[in-house]
């Protein structure tokens, strides 16, 4: 939640194991907010990864992914702001940093956790802008002025078949492969990341 009057971010994290014996999810948050000369905007990184693969592969894959994204954002965005470095033409944009971090995580999961995979949804907030990077079906929502908007698209096979007109909504709900992802970290050598930017109230 962004408070324009105090320029602060507030957040909470919770996780529920659900019907499984172990939790394959990872939630990660980093917040940098300061009242110093120059009044830099608050920076927050919020990551959710939902592992898959069983036999602890999912929880390891989600942990590697969250840590990799967090490390990249710290090194390439947060530390430069802390050091008050000037923006340069060769410096990556925030969406590029997030996308590259997910690609690095993809390679790491493939090499370290064969058979494992994970979704990943990351939001970096800088001032009143939210940068979203997303792979899989862990959704990001924007709640504003009493309405809830889904701002990510599920990378589920049945959703893709619906978009192509090959499956109805009713058929998708009962399809035997309704939980199969066609895009996730650790599934293939190349990774396409959805990226978007939203201005916050």
N, C-alpha and C positions, 0 to 999 in steps of 0.2 A: 504494500500500500504506500503510495507516494503522498506526502503531505507538503503542499506547496508553501505553506506559511513557515514551516521550519526546515524545509529542504532535507527531510529525513526519509529513510525507508524503514518500514517495519515488516517483519516476515515471521513465519512460523513453519516448522517442519513436523510432519507426523507420517508414520508408516504403519501399515497393517499387513500382517503375514497372510491373512485370508485363510483359505482351506489347505494351504501347504504346510509342511513341517518346518521348512526353512524359508527365510525371506530372501528373494532374489532381487529385490529392489535396492536402489541406492539413491539417496537424496543428499544433495551437497549445496551449501550456500556460503558465499563469501560476501561480506559487506564492508565497504570502505567509505566512511563519512567523516568529515573533519570541518571544524570551525577554525580556519586559519586564513592568513592574508592571501588574497586572491580568490577566496571563496570558491574552491573547486566543487563541481557538482558531485553528489553522492554517486557511488558506483556499486552495483550489486550484481553478483552472478548467482543464478539459481539453476540447478541441474537436477533432472529426474531421469533415471535409467531403470528400465524394467527388464531384468535378465531372463534368458531362456536357455534351455539346453539340458536341464536336470543334472544330477550328480554334482552339484555345486558349480557347474560350469556357468550357469546364469548369474549367480551372485559375484563370481570372480570377474566375468565380462562386464557387468554393470559397474563394479568398483573401479576397474581399470579405466573404463570410459569416463566416469565422473572425475576421477583424479587427473586424467590426461587433459580434459577440457579445462578444469580448474587451473592446472599448472600453466597451460598456454595463455589463459586470460590474465593470470597474475603477471607473467613475464612480459607479455606483449601489449597489455593495456593498462593494468593497474600500477605496476612499478613505474612505467614511463610517466604516468600522471602524478604519482607521488614525487618523482624526481623533477617534475615540472619541465619535462623535455618538450621542445617545440615539435609540432607535427611536421613531418617531412614527406616529400612526394613518394619516397620508396617505402614508407610505413604502411603496413596493412590496415585496411578498414576493419571495424568491429565484425561485420558479417564475414569477411575473409578469414579473420582469426578464428571465429567459431567454426566455420566450415572446414578449415584446415585442421583444427583440433579434432574434429570428428573423424576426418580421414586418417589422422595419425592413430586415433583410438581404434579405428577399423583394422588397421594393419597390426596393431599390438594384440588385439583380441584374436585375430586369425592365427598369429604366430604362437601366442601363449595359451590360448584356450580353444584348441581345435574342437569343433562340435558345439561351441558356445556362441551366444549372440546376445544382443540387447537392443532395446529401443533407446533413444536419447532425445530429450527435449531440454533445451537450454535457453534461458532468457537472461540477457545482460541489460541492466537498466543503467543508463547514464543520464543524469538530470531527468528530463521528462520524456526521454525516448526509450523504448523497449525494443531490443534487437532479439529476434527469435530464430533459433536454428533447430531443426527437427528431423528426425528419422524414426519411423515406426508408428506406433499407435498410442503413445503416452501423450495425451492432449494438453494443450495450453489454452486457457480461456482468458478473456478480458471481461471483467465485471465493471461496468461503468453506468452511472445514472440509473441503477435499478435493473439493467438488462445484462444478460450473460451471452457472450459471443464466443464461439469456437474459432480460434485463430490458427489452428493447425489442421492438416488433413491426414486422416488415418491411411497408412500405407498397407492396407489389408487387401488381399487378393479379391475378396468379394466386393469391396468398395470400388476397386479398379474395374471389375466386370460390370458393376452398376453404371459407372461413368461412361463405359463403352456401349451401354445399352443392351448388354448380354444377360443381365440379371435384374429382376425386380427387387424392391425393398423387402417384400415378404419372402422371396426365395433366398435372399442374402441372410436373413435372420435365422433360417433353418438349414442353411448350407453346411455340409459336413466339414468344409474347410474355412468356416467363417472366422477362425482365429489365426489363419495362416498369413504371415507378413510377406510381401514381395520386396520390401526394403527394410533392412535393419543392419546395425553395426555387427560385423563379423560374418556376414553371409556371403559376401563376394569381394573380389580384390578391389573393384572400383565402387565408390559410394557417391550417390547423389543426395545432397542435403537441401531440404527446403529452407529458405531464408525469407524473413519478412521484417518490417520495422513498423512500429506503432507509436504514435504520440499519446502520452498519458494525460489524463485530466490533472 
